[in-house]
Amino acid sequence: MKPKLKHRWSLQQNFLMGLRFGDWMRVLAENKFRISPVYLHRAIAVTLVSPINSLNAFIEQRRFGDAIEATEITQPPLFILGHWRSGTTHLHDLLSQDDTQFHAPNTYQVSSPLTFLTTEKLLSKLFAWILPKKRFMDNMPLTFQSPQEDEFAPLIMAQRSLYLAMSFPQTGQHYEKELTFHDVDPAKVNAWKSAFVTFCKKLTISDPRALLLKSPPHTARIRTILEMFPDARFVHIHRDPYRVFQSQRHFFDTACWHMYMQRPDLSVIDDDILTRHEVMYDAYFDDLALIPQDRICDVAFDDVEADPMATLARVYDQLSLEGFDDYRPKAQAYVDSISGYKKNSFSTLDAETKAIVADRWSRSFDTWGYPK
């Protein structure tokens, strides 16, 4: 029996809508042009929009290409690391309140990385209605100006990302390696790195502040990030693994339904969640020693929630970041503004699933002291 489709007709939050025509054809070819008939309308929508993206990208390159190439990133970026649903977005939103020191890419920029220098001012207003007012998986407010995960930018620019496996669950298994880039063709890795650096230069072209970047897959790419930004700083956030597992289940049952180009096999989602966590943290712990101790700070989501100011003060102190006294009232104002926010609530995991999570994610439980 085929699973019941949710949000079948939705075109919202489909990151493929930012692709150029030729890039879209390459993605289709990599996936053997297999689009499930129930999602054909999504493929048609991407196909119709992609030539417009191609034209705007050509115009942008002609207008800004030389300036982008000449731009230097002089401030070390700050990367927020952590598994999906561990609190990376909350920490990103908190740190982005330090608008004196940091510059975070927004939703429009990461979804239109090839064209935002040319199109953002007009199209972010003209098409604001396209976005849902809140994120599908956690009811956090969402606008084109919201700080956003940067993973989508190099995905659109270079067509390399684990997230393509979520859009193409039947044929996209080869994208899974692009979580860590281990055993990936060096040409593909270099294409991703070039796209990422170019995106960062575009963000920096008229803004000298340090970039504040957040993407859970970066947790598994420390080595690759340091090759691009040797002086980068990092904050890693962790959370009760049982809660992370439940919240990831919820993500696949909400947001992912808006991304599919192929029918998913719901029976493998739990194992995919478990495996990605293992792959992510195997890579993270293998590469952690590459970061000098004064350039990484580890925080618990529970501490951020219970005493955000004390936790943020520790981050600033450990990473030798300046300006905390000026930043503190901005951070406190943001915390006060979301005081009425209600987190998702989940039923208790059954004993069998808890045992599997505790066994397969045992290092995370043990490393950060979460009870099994």
N, C-alpha and C positions, 0 to 999 in steps of 0.2 A: 504494500500500500504506500503510495507516494505521500510525503509529508504535506500538510496543509501549508500553502504559501501565505506569508504575511507581507503586507505592504507591496503587493505585486506590482502595482501601477506607479509606485513612487519613483520620481526622478530626483528626489532631494538627496543631498550629500553623496552624490556619486562622483568620486574624485576623477574618474576617467573623462569627465566633461571638460577637463583642461588640456587634453591631448591635442597635438597637431594631427592633421590628416595622415601624413606618412607614418607618424609614430603609432597612431591607432591601428593602421594596417599591419604594422610590425607586431603589435601586441596580439592582434587577431591571428596572424600567421603563427606566432609562437604557440598559440592555443588551438591550432588546427581549425580555425574559423568555427569553432564549436560554441554556439550560443543556444541555450535552451529556448525553445519556441515561446515559453511563457515570459521570457525576458527580452524578446526580440525588439520590443519598443524601446528598451534602454539602449540597445546597440544602434538603433536607428537615430536616436537622439544624439548620441556621441558622434555618429557619422555626420549628421547635419551641422553640428556645432564645430567640428574639428577644422574644416576649411577656414572658418572665421578666425579660429585660434592661429592657424598657419599664417594668415595675412597679418594679424596683429603682431605675431612674434617676429615676422620679417620686418615690419615697420619699426618695432622696438629695437631690433638689432641694428638697423640702419641709423637710428637716432642715438642710441646709447652704447653701441658695441665698443667703441674705442674708450669711452669713459669707464665702462665696466671693467675692461681689461686693465686699465691703468689704476684702478682703485686698489688700495692696500688696506688690509685689515690689521690695524695696529694694536687694538685692545684684545686681550685674550678672551675668547667667548666663555660663557658659563653654561655648561651642559647639565640638565636635570635628567638623571637616570632613575630607572625603576621599572618594575613589571607593570603591564597594563593593570589598571584599576587599583594601583597601590597608593594613589594620591598625587601622582605627578602633575595632573592638571591643577589641583588646588595649590600645590607649591609653586607652579609656574605663574598662576594668577597672583599669588602673594608677592613673589619676587619682582614681578613686572610692575608692581606699584612703585618700585624704585626707578621712576622714569628719569631721574637725573643721571643715573649710572648705566641703566640697561635699556636695550631696545629689543623687544620680542616681535617676531613676525606675526602677522595677524591672519585671520581666516582667508581673507581675499588674496593675500600675497602667496600663501602656500598652495592655494587652489588655482592660482593663475600666475605661476612663477615666471612664465615666458613673456608675460605681457603687462604685469602690474604697474610698471613705471609709466606706461602709456595709458592704461585703461582704468586704473583703480579709482581715480578721482570721480569719474563719471559713472562707471558701471557698478561700483560698490553701492551707490545710492539708487541707481535705476533698477537694480535687481535685488535689492535688500529683501524684498518679499519672498524670494525663493527659499531663503533659509528658514528652517523651523525656529521658533522663538527660544526653544530649549533643546539641549542635546537629547537624543532618543534614549540613551542608556542611563542617564542620571539626573535629568531635569536641570542641569546647569545652564544658565543663560548663554545664548549663542548669537553673535552678530558677525558681520564681516570685519569689525574692528577688534574682536576678541583675540587675545593671545592664543596662538594655535600651534599644534604639533607640526614640526617641519618635515616629517617623513614624506608628506605628500608632494613637496616641491621637487626633490630629485627623482621621485617616482615619475612625475609628469615629464620632467626634463630628460631623463635617461631611461625610463621604463624599467627600472630596477628597484624592486622592493618586495619584501615578504607579503605586503598587503595585496599584491596582485594575485597571490594564492587564494585570498579570501574572495576576490571577485570571480576567480575561475577555479572553483574547488575540485572540478573533475579533471582538469588538464594542467593545473598550475603548480604541481608538486615541486617542479624545479626551482620555483621562487623561494621555497622554504630555506634554501641555503643562503639566501640573501639577508637572512636575519643576522648571521655572523660574517658572511662573505668567506667562510672557510671553504676551500676546494671549489671556488668559483673562478671561472675564466678571468685571468688578470685584466683583460680588455674590458670586461663588464664592470669589474671593480673600479678600474680607472675612469670609466664613463660615469659611474655614480659619484666618485670623488670630484671629478671635474664639474659635474652638475651642481653638487653641493657647494663647492667653493664659489662657483659663479653666482648661485643664489645668495650666498652670504655677501658677496661683493655688491650685488644689486641692492641688498638691504642697507649696505654701508655707504653707498655712493654719495648720499647727501646727509648721512647721519653717523657721526664718529663714535657714538656710544657703543659700549661692549654689547655683543649679541647675547641674548638670553634664549637658549635653544632647548627644546624639550621633545624627545621622541623615545618611547620605550625601547624600540630596537637598538638605539644607541648604547643601551646597557650591554649589549653583546658585541659592540664594535669599538671598544676602547682603543685597541691597537690601530685601527683605521683612522679614528678621530685624531689620535696623536700624530699620525703621519701628516695630517693636514694642518693641525694646530698644536704644535709641541707644548705650548704654554697654557693650554686650556685648563680651566678649573671645572670641577664636577661636584654636584650634590646628588647623593643617592638616597632614595626614600624607600622604605620597606613597610610592610603591613602584614597583619595576621594572615598566613597563607590560606586558611580555610575561607576567610572573607574574600580574599583575592580570587580563589577558585569559583566561589558562588557568583561574584560580580562579573567574572569573565563569562560564565554561563549566561548571565543576564545580557551581557553585551552581544553575544551571538544570537540571542533570542530577540533582540531589539534592533540595534544599529545595523548589524550585518545584513539583515533582510533588505536594506536599502541599497546594498552594494552588489548583490549577486548578479552575475551574467549567466550563471549555470545553476541548475538545481543542486542544493547541498545535500550531502548524506549526513543526516542529523545523528546517526548512530556513532560517528567517529569524532564528534566535536569534543567530548570529554577527554578522549585520549590525545587529541590535538592540543588541547589546553595544557595538559600535563606535560606533553613532550616539548612544547615550545618553552615552557618554564625551565625545564631541565637543560635544554640547549642554550638558552639565554644565560643561565647562571653558571653553567660549565665554562662558557666563554668569559663571563664577567670575572670569575675567580681566577681563571688562568691569566688574565691580563691585568688584574688589579695592581700587582706589584710594579707595573710600568708607570703608575701615577705617583709622583712624590706625595708624601703624607700631608704636606701643607697645601695641596691642591685638590683634596677630596674630603668631603664631609658626609658622614652617614647619619641619617635622621629616621626616626620612626614616625609613621603617620599619626599614631596615638599621641605622641608628644606635640606634633604640629597642631593637632586638634585641641589638646588640653591646655597648652601654654604656647601659643604661636610666637609671642614676642621673645620669650626666653629661647625658644628653639632657633628663631631667626638670628638672634644675637650671637648664638653659638656658631651658626653658619658663617656670619660675617667675621667673627673673630678667628675661626679656624682657617678660613680662606684669605685672611688679611684684606678683606673688602672694606673700603672706606665709606663714610657717610651714613652709618647706621642711625645716628641721632636725628638726622634730617629725614631719613626714610621711615623711622618708627611711627610717627603719627599718620603717615599715608597708609602703612600696613594696618594699623589699628582701625582706621576709618573703613578700610575694605573688610576687615573681619567683622566690624559692627554692621556693615551693610548686608552681610549674608547670615546674620544671626538667626534668621527664621528658616534657613534652608533645612530641608528634611532629607536625610540620606535614604537610599533604598533599604527596604527591610526584606530579609529572606527567611524562609523556614529552615529549621535545623537540618544539617546534612545527615543522611542515614549513616548507620555505623559502617557499612561496607565501603561507601564512598570516602568517609573520613579516614578509614584505614589505608585506602589506596593513596589518598593525597598525602597523608602523614609519611607513608613509606617512600613515595617517589619524590617528594619535596623535602625529605628529611634534613638536608643540609640547610635549607632556608629556616626551618623550625629551629634547628640547633644553633645556627650562627647568630640569630637575632633573639633567641630565647623565648620563642612562642611555644606554649604548651600543646602537646599532642593529645 
